Amino acid sequence: MSTTSTRPASRTRRNVAQFVRFALVGASGVVVNLIALVVVKRLGPGPEVALFALRPTEFHVRWYHLYSTIAFLVANLWNFQLNRSWTFRSSRHSAWWREYWPFLAVGMLGQLIGLVLLTLLMHHGSPISLPTDPLDDTTGLRTRLYWAQLIVIVVVTPLSFVLNKVWTFAAVRTRHLEAVPPHPMAGQELQQLDADESDPA
């Protein structure tokens, strides 16, 4: 098999493996996010109580915006550590703080988008507002905020993966082919690729 044809195939395998790992980490992060959300919701006022108005609009910053942000920060730190040590294996190539701040920035961008979507799902006048029947907040599984947060996570995760791959964990997308272990049968091909990349010619 030629080096030219092997290169795209090996890159595709690495990308798929990274996305699967990223998704698994994200799944664990969903659990952490929701646990944190449940805890802060139980400690604070009702989620839809207004904190302050966003004048001159009819919208308000409500407690669920704060709860969602706190849950995001907890899950973001959890996800970062797992992605750094397992998904992209970049801990040997870059300092913790140097990678964390871009990861946090990407996460905050996703959180801002998520807060807009969360507002649309929670606001009773929104065309995509979650129904109060059966989501009447009488039990955990019937709590609108929990379902809205879950929908936000599902929507934002693919965007976070792309941005983190091309920016936060850039060290593993350039020259560190060992970041994701290749298929055993592709070992010699990847070694040849690495040698070709280091060839000054």
C-alpha positions as CSV (number, residue, x, y, z in Angstrom):
1,M,0.0,0.0,0.0
2,S,1.4,3.4,-1.0
3,T,2.2,6.1,1.6
4,T,-0.1,8.5,-0.2
5,S,-3.2,6.2,0.2
6,T,-2.2,5.2,3.7
7,R,-2.0,8.8,5.1
8,P,-5.7,9.7,4.8
9,A,-6.8,6.2,6.1
10,S,-4.6,6.5,9.2
11,R,-5.7,10.0,9.8
12,T,-9.4,8.9,9.6
13,R,-8.8,6.1,12.0
14,R,-7.2,8.5,14.5
15,N,-10.0,11.0,14.2
16,V,-12.7,8.3,14.6
17,A,-10.9,6.9,17.6
18,Q,-10.5,10.3,19.2
19,F,-14.1,11.2,18.6
20,V,-15.2,7.9,20.2
21,R,-13.0,8.6,23.2
22,F,-14.2,12.2,23.4
23,A,-17.8,10.9,23.3
24,L,-17.2,8.5,26.1
25,V,-15.6,11.2,28.2
26,G,-18.5,13.4,27.3
27,A,-21.0,10.8,28.4
28,S,-19.3,10.6,31.8
29,G,-19.3,14.4,31.9
30,V,-23.0,14.4,31.3
31,V,-23.5,12.4,34.5
32,V,-21.2,14.8,36.4
33,N,-23.0,17.8,34.9
34,L,-26.4,16.5,35.9
35,I,-25.3,15.5,39.4
36,A,-23.8,19.0,39.9
37,L,-27.0,20.5,38.5
38,V,-29.2,18.5,40.9
39,V,-27.1,19.5,43.9
40,V,-27.1,23.2,43.2
41,K,-30.8,23.2,42.3
42,R,-31.6,21.7,45.6
43,L,-29.4,24.2,47.5
44,G,-30.8,27.3,45.8
45,P,-34.1,29.0,45.0
46,G,-36.5,27.8,42.3
47,P,-34.8,27.6,38.9
48,E,-37.2,30.0,37.2
49,V,-36.9,32.7,39.8
50,A,-35.4,35.8,38.2
51,L,-32.0,37.1,39.3
52,F,-32.2,40.4,37.3
53,A,-33.8,41.7,34.1
54,L,-32.0,42.1,30.8
55,R,-33.5,45.4,29.9
56,P,-34.9,46.5,27.5
57,T,-35.8,43.0,26.5
58,E,-38.5,40.9,28.3
59,F,-35.9,38.3,29.3
60,H,-34.3,37.8,32.7
61,V,-31.3,36.0,34.0
62,R,-32.7,33.3,36.1
63,W,-31.4,30.9,38.7
64,Y,-31.3,28.1,36.1
65,H,-28.8,30.0,34.1
66,L,-26.5,30.1,37.2
67,Y,-27.2,26.5,38.0
68,S,-26.4,25.4,34.5
69,T,-23.1,27.5,34.5
70,I,-21.9,26.0,37.8
71,A,-22.7,22.5,36.5
72,F,-20.8,23.3,33.3
73,L,-17.7,24.4,35.2
74,V,-17.6,21.2,37.3
75,A,-18.1,19.0,34.2
76,N,-15.7,21.0,32.1
77,L,-12.9,20.4,34.6
78,W,-13.7,16.7,34.7
79,N,-13.8,16.4,30.9
80,F,-10.6,18.3,30.5
81,Q,-8.6,16.1,32.7
82,L,-9.9,12.9,31.0
83,N,-9.5,14.3,27.5
84,R,-6.0,15.4,28.3
85,S,-4.9,12.1,29.8
86,W,-6.9,9.7,27.6
87,T,-8.6,11.1,24.5
88,F,-5.8,13.2,23.1
89,R,-3.0,12.1,25.4
90,S,-1.4,15.5,25.4
91,S,-0.1,15.6,29.0
92,R,3.4,14.8,27.8
93,H,3.4,17.5,25.2
94,S,1.9,20.6,26.8
95,A,1.6,22.2,30.3
96,W,-1.7,21.7,32.1
97,W,-2.5,25.5,32.3
98,R,-1.6,26.0,28.7
99,E,-4.2,23.6,27.6
100,Y,-6.8,24.3,30.2
101,W,-7.5,27.9,29.3
102,P,-8.2,27.2,25.6
103,F,-10.4,24.2,26.8
104,L,-12.2,26.5,29.2
105,A,-12.6,29.2,26.5
106,V,-14.1,26.6,24.1
107,G,-16.4,25.3,26.8
108,M,-17.5,28.8,27.7
109,L,-18.4,29.5,24.0
110,G,-20.4,26.3,24.0
111,Q,-22.0,27.3,27.3
112,L,-23.1,30.6,25.9
113,I,-24.7,28.9,23.0
114,G,-26.1,26.4,25.4
115,L,-27.6,29.1,27.6
116,V,-29.4,30.6,24.6
117,L,-30.8,27.2,23.8
118,L,-31.6,26.5,27.5
119,T,-33.5,29.8,27.6
120,L,-35.6,28.9,24.6
121,L,-36.3,25.4,26.1
122,M,-37.3,26.9,29.5
123,H,-39.1,30.1,28.5
124,H,-42.8,29.5,28.4
125,G,-43.3,31.8,25.4
126,S,-40.7,30.1,23.2
127,P,-41.8,28.1,20.2
128,I,-39.5,25.2,21.4
129,S,-40.4,25.5,25.1
130,L,-40.5,22.1,26.8
131,P,-44.1,21.2,27.8
132,T,-45.2,21.5,31.4
133,D,-47.2,18.3,30.9
134,P,-45.7,15.8,31.6
135,L,-42.7,17.9,32.7
136,D,-44.4,19.4,35.7
137,D,-41.3,19.2,38.0
138,T,-43.0,16.8,40.5
139,T,-40.2,14.3,40.3
140,G,-36.6,14.2,39.0
141,L,-37.5,12.6,35.7
142,R,-40.3,15.1,35.2
143,T,-38.1,18.2,35.8
144,R,-38.0,20.5,32.8
145,L,-34.5,21.9,33.7
146,Y,-32.9,18.5,33.7
147,W,-34.3,17.6,30.3
148,A,-33.4,21.0,28.9
149,Q,-29.8,20.7,30.2
150,L,-29.5,17.2,28.6
151,I,-30.7,18.5,25.2
152,V,-28.2,21.4,25.4
153,I,-25.3,19.0,26.1
154,V,-26.2,16.8,23.2
155,V,-26.4,19.8,20.8
156,V,-23.1,21.5,22.0
157,T,-20.9,18.4,22.3
158,P,-20.0,18.0,18.6
159,L,-19.0,21.7,18.4
160,S,-16.8,21.3,21.4
161,F,-15.1,18.3,20.0
162,V,-14.2,20.1,16.7
163,L,-12.9,23.2,18.5
164,N,-10.9,21.3,21.0
165,K,-9.3,19.1,18.4
166,V,-8.2,21.9,16.2
167,W,-7.2,24.3,19.0
168,T,-6.9,23.1,22.6
169,F,-5.1,19.8,21.9
170,A,-3.2,21.0,18.9
171,A,-0.1,19.2,20.0
172,V,-1.7,15.8,19.1
173,R,-3.0,16.7,15.7
174,T,0.3,17.8,14.2
175,R,3.2,15.4,14.8
176,H,2.3,13.1,17.8
177,L,0.8,10.1,16.0
178,E,1.0,8.1,19.2
179,A,-1.7,10.2,20.7
180,V,-4.3,7.6,19.8
181,P,-3.0,4.0,19.5
182,P,-3.5,2.9,15.9
183,H,-4.9,-0.5,14.8
184,P,-2.2,-3.2,15.3
185,M,-2.1,-3.9,11.6
186,A,-1.3,-0.3,10.8
187,G,1.8,-0.1,12.9
188,Q,4.3,-0.3,10.1
189,E,2.3,2.1,8.0
190,L,2.2,4.7,10.7
191,Q,6.0,4.3,11.4
192,Q,6.6,5.0,7.7
193,L,4.3,8.0,7.8
194,D,6.2,9.4,10.8
195,A,9.5,8.8,9.1
196,D,8.2,10.6,5.9
197,E,7.1,13.6,8.0
198,S,10.5,13.9,9.6
199,D,12.4,13.6,6.2
200,P,13.7,17.1,5.4
201,A,13.3,16.4,1.7
